[in-house]
Amino acid sequence: MLYLDRNESQYGPSPKCFDALKNAGIEELSQYTRDYGRGVKSRVSERLAEWIGVNEKNILLSYGSEGLLKYAVHKFLPKGGTLMVPDKSWWYYGAIAEEVEGKTVEYLIPEGDTSFYYDIENMIDVYNTHKPEVIFIASPNNPTGNAMSHEDLKRVCSEFKNSIIIVDEAYWGFSGLDNSNAKELVNTFDNVLLFRTFSKYFGLAGIRMGYGICSDKFEAFANYVTRYLGYSPIIENVTLAALDDLEYYEDINRKFQEDIQLYKETLAPYSFIKVFDTAANFLMIRLHEEMFKPLQDYLLSHNISVKFFTDKVFNNHIRLSFGTQEQNKFVLDAIVEYANKVGK
């Protein structure tokens, strides 16, 4: 079975990551790290601070970005408080709010001609109506694949000054590795937290390393999430190895961009299939309603699993995670084969 339903990397991480695992010895397995004694959280936080251009104290580390999302909601959302989230997003957002007996309100991510998009005016209206304590902005957003422009992000941050704004950048990297926008954002707005992960772009979902970027205002939150006995030395070594091989990942991303164009060009002649633009490692595709369930069955018969949405907010949409170029061509051929059976 080819699983392309959870946005995992089929290429895998850099070979340098495997070298780091092979070289693990007794110290990595039996001892705590000693970095906290040097006044820093980790060698990883040091490296990320240098890469992004912020102070090490402004880097947060966690069990994937999932852990940071949970920490933030538990820290900043009071009982009965309001979390503002996209209407088309990860179900986990609402689940965390429920853990602290909070509630969620949704802002719209409408479907445009070529991509989904953030309706900024609607976001402002929802904010002014509900006065949420915490706001989630996913950019790029899962599952729609659209990202918010830096100018729009600055605008909403200017409008939402009385709330904690969490920008979930789990799919950061696929549109480039420029960190200047992140540095500007946290330096300009002291109520903004940026959360990222090594799970997606770096293909390291299995090691569960996430990181955040924040301003000095979040010193108490940084202390809240810090592990004083350090982090796993093995995980740190693998993470640093990934950062040592950016060229490997840039080559994979170039292949992704080629496959995006291949999907769009190949499926363009079929009026009952619409492929949306994406800034992530997956495609959102809308099907004619009569094609939705039969295509799912057809792909499963070819041992292909992709995400078919049954949520009411989606209208016959599927999310297709990118595999290798060979895998992507295999899946595309299967879709075309079925489309030709039902006619253009």
C-alpha positions as CSV (number, residue, x, y, z in Angstrom):
1,M,0.0,0.0,0.0
2,L,1.3,3.5,-0.9
3,Y,0.2,5.8,1.8
4,L,0.0,9.4,0.6
5,D,-2.6,10.5,3.1
6,R,-0.6,12.1,6.0
7,N,1.8,14.5,4.3
8,E,4.9,12.4,5.2
9,S,8.1,12.3,3.3
10,Q,8.5,9.4,0.9
11,Y,12.1,10.5,0.1
12,G,13.1,10.4,3.7
13,P,15.7,12.6,5.4
14,S,19.2,13.5,4.4
15,P,21.7,10.6,4.4
16,K,23.6,12.6,7.0
17,C,20.8,11.9,9.4
18,F,21.3,8.1,9.1
19,D,25.1,8.7,9.7
20,A,24.2,10.5,12.9
21,L,22.1,7.4,14.0
22,K,24.9,5.0,13.1
23,N,27.4,7.0,15.2
24,A,25.3,7.1,18.3
25,G,27.2,5.7,21.3
26,I,26.8,5.2,25.0
27,E,26.8,9.0,25.8
28,E,23.8,9.6,23.5
29,L,21.9,6.7,25.1
30,S,22.7,6.8,28.8
31,Q,23.5,10.5,29.6
32,Y,21.6,13.7,29.8
33,T,22.8,16.7,27.7
34,R,24.8,19.4,29.5
35,D,23.8,22.4,27.4
36,Y,21.6,24.0,30.1
37,G,24.7,24.4,32.2
38,R,26.1,26.6,29.5
39,G,23.0,28.9,29.6
40,V,21.3,27.5,26.5
41,K,18.6,25.0,25.9
42,S,20.3,22.9,23.3
43,R,22.8,22.8,20.5
44,V,19.7,22.8,18.2
45,S,18.3,26.0,19.7
46,E,21.8,27.6,19.3
47,R,21.9,26.5,15.7
48,L,18.4,27.7,14.9
49,A,19.0,31.0,16.5
50,E,22.0,31.6,14.4
51,W,20.2,30.5,11.2
52,I,17.1,32.6,11.8
53,G,18.9,35.6,13.3
54,V,17.4,35.8,16.7
55,N,18.7,35.3,20.3
56,E,18.9,31.7,21.5
57,K,16.4,32.5,24.3
58,N,13.8,33.3,21.6
59,I,13.9,29.8,20.3
60,L,11.5,27.2,21.8
61,L,11.9,23.4,21.4
62,S,9.2,20.8,21.7
63,Y,7.8,17.4,20.7
64,G,7.0,18.5,17.2
65,S,5.1,21.7,16.6
66,E,2.1,19.6,18.0
67,G,3.6,19.9,21.4
68,L,4.0,23.7,21.2
69,L,0.4,24.1,20.0
70,K,-0.8,22.2,23.1
71,Y,1.5,24.1,25.4
72,A,0.4,27.4,24.1
73,V,-3.3,26.7,24.4
74,H,-3.0,25.3,27.8
75,K,-0.9,28.3,28.9
76,F,-2.9,31.2,27.2
77,L,-6.5,30.0,26.7
78,P,-8.5,30.3,30.0
79,K,-11.4,28.1,30.9
80,G,-14.3,29.2,28.8
81,G,-12.0,31.3,26.6
82,T,-12.1,31.5,22.8
83,L,-9.7,30.2,20.2
84,M,-10.1,31.5,16.7
85,V,-9.2,29.0,13.9
86,P,-9.6,28.6,10.2
87,D,-12.8,26.9,9.1
88,K,-10.8,24.5,6.9
89,S,-8.0,23.3,9.1
90,W,-6.5,20.6,11.3
91,W,-9.1,19.0,13.6
92,Y,-6.5,19.1,16.4
93,Y,-6.9,22.8,16.9
94,G,-10.4,22.4,18.3
95,A,-9.4,19.4,20.3
96,I,-6.8,21.3,22.2
97,A,-9.3,24.0,23.1
98,E,-11.7,21.4,24.4
99,E,-8.9,20.1,26.7
100,V,-9.0,23.4,28.7
101,E,-12.8,23.7,28.3
102,G,-12.4,26.5,25.8
103,K,-14.4,27.1,22.7
104,T,-13.5,27.7,19.0
105,V,-14.8,30.2,16.5
106,E,-14.0,30.0,12.8
107,Y,-12.9,32.4,10.2
108,L,-13.3,31.6,6.5
109,I,-10.8,30.2,4.0
110,P,-12.8,30.4,0.8
111,E,-12.1,28.6,-2.4
112,G,-10.8,30.9,-5.2
113,D,-10.2,30.4,-8.9
114,T,-6.8,28.9,-8.5
115,S,-6.3,28.5,-4.8
116,F,-7.9,28.8,-1.4
117,Y,-7.3,32.1,0.3
118,Y,-7.5,34.0,3.6
119,D,-10.5,36.3,3.7
120,I,-8.8,39.1,5.8
121,E,-11.9,41.2,6.2
122,N,-13.8,38.2,7.5
123,M,-11.0,37.4,9.9
124,I,-11.2,41.0,11.3
125,D,-15.0,40.8,11.6
126,V,-14.8,37.5,13.5
127,Y,-12.1,38.9,15.7
128,N,-14.0,42.0,16.6
129,T,-17.2,40.0,17.2
130,H,-15.7,37.3,19.5
131,K,-12.6,38.9,21.0
132,P,-10.7,35.6,21.1
133,E,-7.8,35.3,23.6
134,V,-5.8,33.1,21.1
135,I,-5.7,33.0,17.3
136,F,-4.3,30.3,15.1
137,I,-3.1,31.2,11.6
138,A,-1.9,28.2,9.6
139,S,0.4,29.3,6.8
140,P,0.6,27.2,4.7
141,N,-2.7,25.8,5.8
142,N,-3.5,22.1,6.0
143,P,-5.4,20.8,4.0
144,T,-6.0,23.7,1.6
145,G,-2.3,24.4,0.8
146,N,-2.6,28.2,0.7
147,A,-0.2,30.5,2.6
148,M,-0.8,34.0,3.9
149,S,1.4,36.7,2.4
150,H,3.8,38.5,4.7
151,E,2.0,41.8,4.2
152,D,-1.4,40.3,5.1
153,L,0.1,38.6,8.1
154,K,1.5,41.9,9.3
155,R,-1.9,43.5,8.7
156,V,-3.8,41.0,10.8
157,C,-1.1,41.1,13.5
158,S,-1.7,44.9,13.7
159,E,-5.4,44.4,14.0
160,F,-5.2,41.6,16.6
161,K,-2.9,43.3,19.2
162,N,-5.0,42.2,22.2
163,S,-4.7,38.5,21.6
164,I,-1.9,35.9,21.4
165,I,-1.3,35.1,17.7
166,I,0.1,31.7,16.9
167,V,1.3,31.2,13.3
168,D,1.5,27.5,12.6
169,E,4.2,27.1,10.0
170,A,4.5,23.3,10.1
171,Y,4.7,23.4,6.3
172,W,7.2,26.1,6.1
173,G,10.1,25.7,3.7
174,F,8.4,24.5,0.5
175,S,8.2,28.1,-0.7
176,G,11.8,28.9,0.3
177,L,14.1,29.0,3.3
178,D,14.3,32.8,3.8
179,N,14.0,33.5,7.5
180,S,13.9,37.3,7.3
181,N,10.1,37.5,7.5
182,A,10.1,35.4,10.7
183,K,12.7,37.6,12.4
184,E,10.8,40.8,11.3
185,L,7.5,39.5,12.6
186,V,8.6,38.6,16.1
187,N,10.7,41.8,16.4
188,T,7.7,43.9,15.4
189,F,4.8,42.2,17.2
190,D,5.4,41.0,20.8
191,N,2.2,39.0,20.9
192,V,3.2,36.6,18.0
193,L,4.5,33.0,18.3
194,L,5.8,31.1,15.2
195,F,5.7,27.3,15.4
196,R,7.6,25.0,13.0
197,T,8.6,21.4,12.8
198,F,11.2,19.1,11.3
199,S,8.5,16.6,10.3
200,K,7.5,18.0,6.9
201,Y,10.2,19.8,4.9
202,F,13.0,17.9,6.6
203,G,11.3,14.5,6.4
204,L,11.8,13.7,10.1
205,A,8.3,13.1,11.4
206,G,9.6,10.1,13.4
207,I,11.9,12.1,15.6
208,R,9.3,14.6,16.7
209,M,11.4,17.8,16.9
210,G,9.5,21.1,16.7
211,Y,10.6,24.6,17.3
212,G,9.2,28.0,17.9
213,I,10.3,31.6,17.5
214,C,9.1,34.3,19.9
215,S,9.8,37.8,21.3
216,D,11.3,38.6,24.7
217,K,7.8,39.0,26.0
218,F,7.4,35.3,26.0
219,E,10.1,34.6,28.6
220,A,7.7,33.0,31.0
221,F,6.3,30.8,28.2
222,A,9.9,29.8,27.1
223,N,10.6,28.7,30.7
224,Y,7.3,26.8,30.7
225,V,8.2,24.7,27.7
226,T,11.9,24.3,28.4
227,R,13.2,20.9,29.6
228,Y,15.9,21.5,32.1
229,L,17.5,18.0,31.7
230,G,17.8,18.7,28.0
231,Y,16.5,16.9,24.9
232,S,17.4,13.6,23.4
233,P,21.0,13.7,22.2
234,I,20.2,11.3,19.4
235,I,17.3,13.5,18.2
236,E,19.6,16.6,18.5
237,N,22.3,14.9,16.4
238,V,19.8,13.9,13.7
239,T,18.3,17.4,13.6
240,L,21.7,19.1,13.3
241,A,22.6,16.6,10.5
242,A,19.5,17.7,8.6
243,L,20.4,21.4,8.9
244,D,23.9,20.4,7.6
245,D,22.4,19.2,4.3
246,L,20.0,21.9,3.0
247,E,21.0,21.1,-0.6
248,Y,19.5,17.6,-0.2
249,Y,16.1,19.1,0.7
250,E,16.3,21.9,-1.8
251,D,16.7,19.2,-4.5
252,I,13.6,17.3,-3.3
253,N,11.6,20.5,-3.2
254,R,12.6,21.2,-6.8
255,K,11.1,17.8,-7.7
256,F,8.0,18.7,-5.8
257,Q,7.6,21.9,-7.8
258,E,8.0,19.9,-11.1
259,D,5.3,17.5,-10.0
260,I,2.9,20.2,-9.1
261,Q,3.1,21.5,-12.6
262,L,2.8,18.0,-14.0
263,Y,-0.4,17.4,-12.1
264,K,-1.9,20.7,-13.1
265,E,-1.0,20.4,-16.8
266,T,-2.1,16.7,-17.0
267,L,-5.4,17.2,-15.3
268,A,-6.3,20.5,-16.8
269,P,-8.3,19.0,-19.7
270,Y,-10.7,17.3,-17.3
271,S,-13.4,19.7,-16.4
272,F,-14.6,17.6,-13.5
273,I,-11.2,17.7,-11.8
274,K,-9.7,20.9,-10.3
275,V,-6.1,21.1,-8.9
276,F,-5.4,24.0,-6.6
277,D,-2.2,25.9,-6.1
278,T,-0.2,24.8,-3.1
279,A,2.6,26.1,-0.9
280,A,3.1,22.8,0.9
281,N,4.0,19.1,0.2
282,F,0.5,18.1,-0.9
283,L,-2.2,19.0,-3.4
284,M,-5.8,19.8,-2.8
285,I,-8.0,18.5,-5.6
286,R,-11.8,18.9,-6.1
287,L,-13.7,16.2,-7.9
288,H,-17.1,16.0,-9.4
289,E,-19.4,14.5,-6.8
290,E,-20.2,11.4,-8.9
291,M,-16.5,10.7,-9.2
292,F,-15.6,11.1,-5.5
293,K,-16.3,7.7,-4.0
294,P,-15.6,5.6,-7.2
295,L,-12.2,7.2,-7.5
296,Q,-11.4,6.4,-3.9
297,D,-12.3,2.7,-4.5
298,Y,-10.3,2.7,-7.7
299,L,-7.2,4.1,-6.1
300,L,-7.5,1.6,-3.2
301,S,-7.8,-1.2,-5.7
302,H,-4.4,0.0,-7.0
303,N,-3.0,0.1,-3.4
304,I,-3.0,3.9,-3.2
305,S,-4.3,5.7,-0.1
306,V,-5.0,9.4,-0.2
307,K,-7.1,11.6,2.0
308,F,-10.8,11.7,0.9
309,F,-12.6,14.3,3.0
310,T,-16.0,13.6,4.3
311,D,-16.3,16.8,6.4
312,K,-19.2,19.0,5.4
313,V,-16.9,22.0,5.0
314,F,-15.3,20.3,2.1
315,N,-17.1,19.6,-1.2
316,N,-15.8,16.4,-2.8
317,H,-12.1,17.3,-2.1
318,I,-9.1,15.1,-1.7
319,R,-5.7,15.9,-0.4
320,L,-2.8,14.1,-2.1
321,S,0.5,14.0,-0.3
322,F,3.6,14.1,-2.5
323,G,5.6,11.0,-2.9
324,T,8.7,10.5,-5.0
325,Q,8.5,11.5,-8.6
326,E,8.0,7.8,-9.5
327,Q,5.2,7.5,-7.0
328,N,3.6,10.7,-8.1
329,K,3.6,9.6,-11.7
330,F,2.1,6.3,-10.7
331,V,-0.8,8.0,-8.8
332,L,-1.3,10.5,-11.6
333,D,-1.5,7.7,-14.2
334,A,-4.1,6.0,-12.1
335,I,-6.2,9.1,-11.8
336,V,-6.0,9.8,-15.6
337,E,-6.8,6.1,-16.3
338,Y,-10.0,6.4,-14.2
339,A,-10.9,9.9,-15.6
340,N,-10.6,8.5,-19.2
341,K,-13.1,5.8,-18.2
342,V,-15.7,8.3,-17.1
343,G,-15.0,10.7,-20.0
344,K,-13.7,14.3,-20.2
